[in-house]
Amino acid sequence: MEIEQNMIVALDIGTSKVVCLVAEVMPSGQIEVIGIGSHPSRGLKRGVVINIESTVSSIQRAVEEAELMAGCKIHSVTVGIAGSHISSLNSHGIVAVRDREVMDHDLERVIDAASAVAIPADQKILHILPQEYLIDNQEGIKEPLGMSGVRLEAKVHLVTGATNAIQNIEKCVRRCGLEVDGVVLEQLASSYAVLTDDEKDLGVCMVDIGGGTTDIAVFTAGSIRHTGVIPIAGDQVTNDIAMALRTPTQHAEQLKIKYACALAQLASADETIKVPSVGDRPPRDLSRQALAEVVEPRYDELFTLVQAELRRSGFEDLVAAGIVLTGGTAKMEGVVELAEEIFHMPVRLAMPHGVRGMDDILQNPIFATGIGLLHYASQGGQVGSASSVHVPPRNETTLVAEERVTEKAPKPKKTGPGIVSRMKDWFKGNF
C-alpha cells in the first residue's frame, strides 16, 4: 500500500556498529522515527573501511532490519563519515557586491572565494560551513541576503576528507543497491542531535566518543569553529582490558559494558566480578576497582589529548558552556566526573533529542550520530529516500540465495563488434 509521506534515512557506519534509522518528516517539520536497524560492524578500523565485503554485509543487515520494522523499501541514505583522514581549516573570502544589494549570486561568489584554498591532491572538500558574513566591515551578520553594501566578506569552516576513504564508503553503500544522498561529517551530525542553541552561542566543545575514533566539534557565537579527530576510543579501552586481564576480546567488551568504571575511586573494592580466562582455564575473581584501575588511565589519556586539541584550536578560553560528551563509549560510569577533573569546566553527558517515536530505544548516546543525520537530512531537503511499500519478511535462506544470485549475475555484453571480429575483417580485406 502506497502512502504519501516524506521519508528520510540515516546510515551511521561506525567502527563498532552500523545503525540505520528510517523517519517520516511531518508537515510541522517534526521528525518521527519509524524504523531502526543495527548490526555489528565488521569491516572498519578507526572509522575507515578496511574490508568492503564485510562492511557491505553489515550495512545490508542493518538496512533490512530497518526496512522490516518501518514496512518500507529504502532507496537512498544520508551517510556519516569519520576517521583520522578528516581535517579542517577556517577560511575567508571577499567579493564586491554587484548591485549594491546582496543577492544569491553574490553569496555564491563569496563562498567560492572563501573555499578557493590549496588542499592536498588526495583530499576532497566535504563541507563548506559559513560562520558569519561581513558587509563593509560590519561583523556578525548571519543572513546577508537583501542587505545593502559594497563589499561582502565570508568566514567559513572547510572540512576535507581523503578522497579514497569517501569513495570506499560510497562504494559499500552502492553495493547494497542504495544511492547516497550525502556524506556528512559525524561530529557535525551529532551536534544537531545533542547541542542546544544556547550552548552553541555561549561556546561549547562536543566530544563524541565512539568505538574507533573520538570526534571533536567546537562552537562559539552560534557557529562551528573547529573540528578534529583523535584515533583513540572505545576499542582501545577494550584492548587494554583484554591485555591486562588476559581475557578474550569479546569477553573484555562485555566486562567493559557491564562493570567498568572510568574513575577508580567510584568503584567498590568489595564488589567482585568473574573474568573469563583464555583457553580451558577456569574464570578468575577480580575486584571491580581493579578493572577500573585498568580503564581509568586510557580515559585520562583520551581527555588529555582532547584538551590538547582544544588548546591547539585556540578556543579553549571561549567554551563557557563547557564540554558535552556523547557516543557509546561516553556512557560508562565515572566518565563525566573524570572529565570534570581534567578539563576544570562543566561537563554533561548528552542524549539525542528532537525526534519522536521509540524514545525508550533512542534515548541513548549510541544513536546521537544517527539522529543527527536525520536532522541534517531534513534540513538539507534530502527527502523521498524511501517508499512505503510493504516488504515481506525474508528469512536467512532467502537472503543467502539472493546474495548468490547477485554475485553470479551475468555482466551485460558489449554492443557493437569486438576487437577480435574487427581484426578478422581487416585481415580479410587486406590479404
PyMOL commands that set and color helices and strands:
alter all, ss='L'
color gray80, all
select helices_A, chain A and resi 52-70+104-115+163-175+186-194+197-202+234-245+249-259+264-266+288-313+316-318+328-331+335-343+359-362+365-379+396-407+419-430
alter helices_A, ss='H'
color red, helices_A
select strands_A, chain A and resi 6-13+17-25+31-40+44-45+48-49+73-74+76-81+87-96+123-135+138-141+151-162+179-185+204-209+214-220+223-230+272-275+284-287+323-326+347-349+355-356+386-387
alter strands_A, ss='S'
color yellow, strands_A
deselect
rebuild
show_as cartoon
